[in-house]
Amino acid sequence: MSQPDPARARFFAIVLIRWSGVALVLLGLLVLRRRIDWPVEAGYALCLVGIVDALIVPTLLARRWKSPPP
């Protein structure tokens, strides 16, 4: 049996993190639009964490997991 490709696992991890960030932003927008009865501060916090999760964390992970030059 062949070894699993670590690049494939890392790619799917980055995609999963990015989609979870989008989901957090959407949940935060639902709170801000009063579709979900949570405090407004929670909506702002969810949006902020979601934006960081969708835009910044995948870039940091990709930079950390970058292969060394040959």
Stockholm file with secondary structure:
# STOCKHOLM 1.0

chainA/1-70         MSQPDPARARFFAIVLIRWSGVALVLLGLLVLRRRIDWPVEAGYALCLVGIVDALIVPTLLARRWKSPPP
#=GR chainA/1-70 SS CCCCCHHHHHHHHHHHHHHHHHHHHHHHHHHHTTSSCSCHHHHHHHHHHHHHHHHTHHHHHHHHTCCCCC
#=GC SS_cons        CCCCCHHHHHHHHHHHHHHHHHHHHHHHHHHHTTSSCSCHHHHHHHHHHHHHHHHTHHHHHHHHTCCCCC
//
